[in-house]
Every structure is written in structure tokens, then in C-alpha cells.
Amino acid sequence: MEYPVEHIRGQFPALVSGAVFLDGPGGTQVPQAVIDAVVGYYRQANANEHGLFPTSQLSDGIIAQARQAMADFINARSAAEIVFGANMTTLTLHLARSLGRILRPGDEIVVTRLDHDANIAPWLFLQENGAVIRWLEIDPENCTLKLERLEEIINEKTRIVAVGHASNAFGTINDVGRVVAAAKKVGALTFVDAVHYAPHRAIDVQLLDCDFLACSPYKFYGPHSGVLYGKQETMARLQPYKVRPANDHAPDCFETGTKNHEGIAGVGAAIEFLAALGRDFGAEHAPGLEAYASGRRRWLKQALALVMAHETRLFSRLLAGLLTIPGLRVYGITDANHFSERTPTVCFTLPGLTPAAVAKKLGEKGLYVWDGNYYAWEPMKFLGLEEKGGAVRAGLCLYNTNDEVDRFIKTLREIAAGN
Ligand SMILES: Cc1ncc(COP(=O)(O)O)c(C=O)c1O
């Protein structure tokens, strides 16, 4: 069966504008079902939590459903392992501060040079508690993590390992399984930033066996919000900072103050949108799944397999086009044999033009891309790009098409030629 791109696009009202949205790694558009869920929440269920009256009870039900949907999305054992928050950065800063309470001076924390700063800065603050930071470095050739020294950097002093699942700048997918295994060997806790990974591949926290994982629904067709997964046993060991009357048990004790209820309603709808895609179109892309998974989880895996196949095809076309533009330099994996180790997000520079100038010209022609560092500040500095305005970033997602890619390449070629 052909990939149902027109069926998908028909569900995204923003696409009617005719703009080409290649800004997905910064945030995707949302389907009508998500808009309806947010509006519906306000119309029918708008109330604070745990009241003894119908709107509050309806609101509680909507949040509980979204929590279960989110648990299915990452294959958590229980909905109680899902923490909702403002965004990944806020959740990570809060978690890191809580983890600081169980650290002793000299304890080591491993971070990577490849990550978004939301998975670096929160851990650097723990130096105030006497923690020592160790870095996993990058190979500048293809913007992958240098894992040769992993077993040396992770040692018996390591207490926390924070690693990104995929780079929001270069698309590199890291071998997180290997990093988690090395951390577990020495009894360290593991935190995975799956913000850039989540729209492109199915996440399985049970398989990864990490302690924590964070993602942001606004990157996978939902509202602006963040989600933190915490393994039940690990969360039970922590005392997060919270106000005194708030519930002492996870996930509530990690959810400071009133949540973004309408946004959470939209998160549930975004996951249902993906599940419906897998249910209706995905079976042949992930054959055999029926044997070990059922219902929404199976459909989500099917959806992500379907999306991955589409995005990889489109990405091959995009990269092939980019590489024909004189002087254009791509940062990241370009070898087609390794496309399974990258997302369809590409980062590049053009000679003689700042990334901002390129993004502005593209924007004027209806093609939306990011320029700058996208908070992947460490790798941009490391590659010497930060002082030059970073790089241009174009990211594909489930609603992009061949025609959009062709239009992008044609326009970029004109810009590169000075037109
Ligand atoms: C890889 C990665 N990590 C973390 C973040 C921060 O997420 P949030 O905006 O939800 O705080 C982003 C946002 O762009 C990201 O791409």
C-alpha cells in the first residue's frame, strides 16, 4: 500500500496555507483532532483536579486517559510512571535538582558533547553539590558520539549518565542501549533525552531499561508540553522538591502545581492520531507485531514503522538534492548504509551566506527552516559553527512530500547561486 500522505495532510489544517514546514525538529503542526481535544476540554471539562463535581471528574478522566496513552507511546509498565510538565527543559531541571539530593561530593555525572543544552545544563548545575562532570565527545567527521572510551568514562564513581537518544541538530541516533548497559554495570542512574527521537522511531523504555526518559509532545503533533518517564522503583527513591500539601507519591509529587490540562487533553489526542495511522495503514510495515503486542501499543509501533519508511525515502531524496548544490556542507551522517542511525533532520551551511540569511530567504519563499544553534550549543561550539551563526536545519516528518523536498532543493539552489 502507498504511504497515505494525502490522507495525513488532510488532517492538518495548517498545511492548507501551502507553506513547506521543514521546522518539525523545532515543533510540528497539529492535526484537527488535537485542536478539537484542546477546545473540547475548555468547552466540557475545564476544572482543577480531584473535585467532587462533574467537570473536575471529567477533567481527571481526560488526564488519566492521556497518561495511559503516553505510557503506551513509550511502553511504560504503568501510567504512574508518566509525569506531565511544562516542557522537557523544566522537567529536567526539576529532576536534576531532586537527584542532587542523593549525590555526594566527588560523585560523577556523564553528559555528552552532542546534546541539546536541556540535557547538559541541568546536570552541570549539580557541580554546586560537588558532582564532577565527565564528557562523552563527538567525532566531528559525522557528528556521532565517540563511544570507544565509554567504559573508561563510566566508572565506579559514576552516579548519573545523561544521554540524548537523537541529536536535534544533526539527526544522529545514539546507541543508547549500549550507554545504559554500561551505566547499569556500575549502578549509575540513566536519563535519556528522547525529544528529537520520539517523532521518528518507537520508544520502548522497558527494552532500554533506562531510569528516566523525557520527550516533548509538541514535537510529535501535540501541544506545547513535556513528559518525563521515571521507572517506578527509581522515582520512589527520590524526594522531589514540592509544596507540602501535594501528594507524596509519583507521578503527582513530580508534577509541581496545576498542570496544563487542555494541553494534556491534546497530548492524548496526538497519540490517538498516531495510533489510528498505525491501525489503518501500518500493518504491512511492521509485520509480526501482532504476535507480541496488542491494541494501541501495537498500532503505535506500526505507525512509527510506517513513518520511518516514509521519512527515510524522503530523506534520501533530500540529501541527494543537497549534495548537488555547489559548496554546500552537510554536518552529520551522509552514508546511506547508516541511515538507520539518523533521523531525517539535516544540518548544513552554504558558502558566502550566513545561516540566518539562508533561512530568511527560504522563509520569504514559503519554506520554513531553522538557523542558529537550536540550543545544541555544545556541538555547535565544538564544530566551530557557533561564532558563524550556527547552521541551517531542515527536518522532515510524517506530513512532508516529495514535491516539498523538490521545491526546497530548487529554491535553495537558486539562493546558493545568488538569486
Ligand atoms: C533534543 C532536544 N532536547 C530537549 C529539547 C528541549 O525541549 P523543550 O522545548 O520541551 O524544553 C529540545 C527542543 O528543541 C530538543 O530538540
The ligand as an SDF file (V2000), in Angstrom:
LIG
                    3D

 16 16  0  0  0  0  0  0  0  0999 V2000
   16.8190   17.0980   21.6250 C   0  0  0  0  0  0  0  0  0  0  0  0
   16.0870   18.1120   22.4300 C   0  0  0  0  0  0  0  0  0  0  0  0
   16.1490   18.0540   23.7540 N   0  0  0  0  0  0  0  0  0  0  0  0
   15.4940   18.9270   24.5340 C   0  0  0  0  0  0  0  0  0  0  0  0
   14.7420   19.9340   23.9930 C   0  0  0  0  0  0  0  0  0  0  0  0
   14.0210   20.8720   24.8990 C   0  0  0  0  0  0  0  0  0  0  0  0
   12.6670   20.5510   24.8920 O   0  0  0  0  0  0  0  0  0  0  0  0
   11.5780   21.5340   25.4810 P   0  0  0  0  0  0  0  0  0  0  0  0
   11.3750   22.6140   24.4790 O   0  0  0  0  0  0  0  0  0  0  0  0
   10.3660   20.6660   25.6490 O   0  0  0  0  0  0  0  0  0  0  0  0
   12.0800   22.0510   26.7780 O   0  0  0  0  0  0  0  0  0  0  0  0
   14.6500   20.0620   22.6100 C   0  0  0  0  0  0  0  0  0  0  0  0
   13.8970   21.1530   21.9980 C   0  0  0  0  0  0  0  0  0  0  0  0
   14.1430   21.5490   20.9010 O   0  0  0  0  0  0  0  0  0  0  0  0
   15.3310   19.1090   21.8060 C   0  0  0  0  0  0  0  0  0  0  0  0
   15.2560   19.1510   20.4780 O   0  0  0  0  0  0  0  0  0  0  0  0
  1  2  1  0
  2  3  1  0
  2 15  2  0
  3  4  2  0
  4  5  1  0
  5  6  1  0
  5 12  2  0
  6  7  1  0
  7  8  1  0
  8  9  2  0
  8 10  1  0
  8 11  1  0
 12 13  1  0
 12 15  1  0
 13 14  2  0
 15 16  1  0
M  END
$$$$
